[in-house]
Amino acid sequence: MTAVREDIVRELERIVDRLGSMPLTRAHECEARVHSTAGAIVDLTAERSSRELPHLKAHALGPMVAVVGRDYLDIPGNDERDQQVLDLLIALRRALP
């Protein structure tokens, strides 16, 4: 596993932990941001074949990010795309309350 992919795994764990530990009222505040980021990762996973994500409520945001992230990590690595995903995850983590 490349260093960038290891960073992706670490960021996924941080985000999932934070979403799982925050009160639902706070998680609700970031639903749109999490959904948008997950959708962007799905788009990068599908390589130009956008798939619609269901709009999940606050209690399911962590599992959604975990699944989307693991699906991404299951595809072959691509340095540019991996960096885009890492950048998306870092921005999401920093934006979380």
N, C-alpha and C positions, 0 to 999 in steps of 0.2 A: 504494500500500500504506500502511495506517495505521501510526502509530508502534507500536501494540500488536502488530500483525502483524510488524513488523520486529523487535520484541523476541522474538516467538515464534521467528522464524527464527534469531536469534542464540542463544537458549537451546537450540534443537534442535541447532545446530552444536556448542555447548559440550558437551552431553550425549553426543552421538554420538562426538565426539573423545575425551572422557574414558573412555567405555565401551570404545572401540576401543584405547585405549592402556594400560588397566589389565590386570594379570595375570588370567588366567582364575579363579584362586582367589579373588581379590577381587571380580571381577565376579559370581561365583557367590553371594557373600554378599548381593548386591542384586537377585537375580533376581525375587523376589516383589514388591519395591517397584517395579521397572521395569515388570513385567507389570501390576500394579495401575494404575499411572499411564497406561500405554498403553491399557488397557481403559477407563479413564475418558474418555480423549480420543476413543476410538472411539465411546463412548456419546454424547458431545457432537457428534461428526461425523454420526452416524446420526440424530440428533434423535429420541430416545425409542425407537429401534429397535435395542436392544442386539444386538451381534454378538459371538460368542465368538472370542476370540483363541487361537491355539495357544500352548501353554506351551513357549517356546523356551529352549534352554540358553544359558549365559553367552556363548558365542562369537557368538550371533546377536542379542544385546540391542540393540546400536547400530543395526544395520540395521532392526530392528523399530521402534524409536523414530523413525528417519528416515522410514520408510514411513507410519507412523501420522500423524506430523506433516505430511508432504506431503499426505496424503489430507485432513487437516483444512484445510489452507491452500487446497485446491482448492474448498472450498465457499464460498458468499458470506459476507462478513464480518458479524459481529454483535458489537457492542461488549461486551455482557455475557458472551457465550460466549467471545469472544476473551480477555477478561480471566481467565476461569476456566481456560482452557487455559494461559495464561501463568503463572498462579499454580501450577498443577500442575507445570509444567516447572521453575519456580524451586525449588519444594519438593523435587522429585526431584534436581535438580543439587546442592542443599545437603545432601541425605541420602546422596549417593554417597560411598563411601570414598575 
